[in-house]
Amino acid sequence: MVESNELIFEVSQPGRVGSSLPVSDVDKVDIHEKFPEHLIRDTPAELPEVSELQLVRHYTALSNKNHGIDNGFYPLGSCTMKYNPKINEDVARFEGFSRIHPYQPGETVQGALQLLYELQEELAEITGMDAVTLQPSAGAQGEWTGLMMVRAYHEQKGETRTKVLVPDSAHGTNPATATVAGYKAVTIPSNKDGLVDLEELKKHVDSDTAALMLTNPNTLGLFEKEIVEIANVVHEAGGLLYYDGANANAILGKTTPGKMGFDIVHLNLHKTFTTPHGGGGPGAGPVGVKEKLIPYLPIPRIEKANGTYVLNSNYPLSIGRVKGYYGNFGILVRAYTYIRTMGPDGLRQVSESAVLHANYLRKKLEPYFEAPYSQICKHEFVLSGSRQKKLGVRTLDMAKRLLDFGYHPPTIYFPLNVEECMMIEPTETESKETMDAFADVMAQISKEVEENPDMVLSAPHTTVIGRLDEVQAARQPVLRYKKEESAEKELVKA
């Protein structure tokens, strides 16, 4: 009997076939005429030869070893790992959506264009913006798209601005995006309450400021109470205010970036609007803008003219196309389905429940860990493992111990301005029972740190892969299967 943890190469037997392909109806070509000799293999690729049943069991076993929102609690702060309703998947697979081609004439895909047009309008309403593009395929690309419009806006005015301001609690993509967009990223420190230090901001804002990139609520889960004054400071200097929409789960139906004074906003559909999250994509990061930035939106733009939906590229000030065709269509269908299913009242309840859950879990955990900020949070909160670190146990160790109980660890060591940080987001989709059970486990781990620290320091104990040698894994990663010695044996500590 083949064990489920055996690698597929190790059960290979010559002559076994795991697929049944139709006969090719394409004329054969002489590869020696098409490719240089040094690119042509001398021997067939060494691929495993297994039966279809072995192949199915192999991938099923791998999926069972993986952790996902469908099989366990996933309190990854800032990433909003919440349940993805299965109706979203069903709608995305409708033949009228899944079997169309991006090169089809517009008149043959009016339903798809209508969906995209209506999604643009809905996201504009949700964010308080005047227009939205759906092209960017990730939040980070949405950020870059936004900053490209910032650059085009200032250049159109005859200005060359060189710096973008970023709070020290910002997502790491913010300073990275600013740098990639050709700006100097300038860090603005937080005050003692974990919010933007307004006086420090005023010191850095000047005629060279292109934009301030801000998340509200921020990555500490705290709402920037001085947001209106922050916006005024930036605008008075001629700069623009950019909203990182990663935390929009906390404000749906309650307020909008537009009301706060933001000029540009991106949304992570894989966070707030329940499209698949993780695995490297595909993603979606739509960008909304206020009226003065509409001329710079990417092309083509979806418009409605005389009852017909069209793609219009006739915008000379546009920054151009930022994604092939018109974005990751299947992801956009999922987000549209979610918004239409929830409606305004449902989206408002999302935020209300997310905020309630976060504060409930925060109060449950505060007796066991340091709480650097005691004020009411929004959809997520941060704790510190500094108390446990003094006893010789790091936040990383506690995160690994959580795996033994079937929980994915929260985000750790981010934001960087909190020592031994744990950023926890329970989301609105989890039950009270799940949060209570998670709190009990966290309390147990805290007790283990005091009474049996070796149990935590040597965790995890129940996972397929044990604790790795982190230094060796970083410096000598095993990137391919080796017949003589499996990757697992090379990385797992004895």
Buried (B, 14 or more C-beta within 10 A) or exposed (E): EEEEEEBBBEBBEEEBEBEEEEEEEEEEEEEEEEEEEEEEEEEEEEEBBBEEEBBEBBEEBEEEEEBBBEEEBBBBBBBBBBEBBEEBBEBBEEEEBEEBEEEEEEEEBBEBBBBBBBBBEBBBBBBBBBBBBBBBBBBBBBBBBBBBBBBBBBEEEEEEBEBBBBBBBBBEBBBBBBEEBEBEBBBBEBEEEBBBBBEBBEEBBEEBBBBBBBBBBBBBBBBBEBBEBBBEBBBEBBBBBBBBBBBBBBBBBEBBBBEBBBBBBBBBBBBBBBBBBBEEEBBBBBBBBBEEBBBBBBBBBBEEEEEEBBBEEEBEBBBEEBBEEBBBBBBBBBBBBBBBEBEEEBBBBBBBBBBEBBBBBBEBBEEBBBBBBEBEBBBBBBBBBBBBBEEEBBBBBBBBBBBBBBBBBBBBBBBEBBEBBBBBBBBBBBEEEBBEBBBEBBBEBBEBBEEEBEBBBBBBEEBBEBBEBEEEEEEEEBEEBEEEEBBEEBBBEE
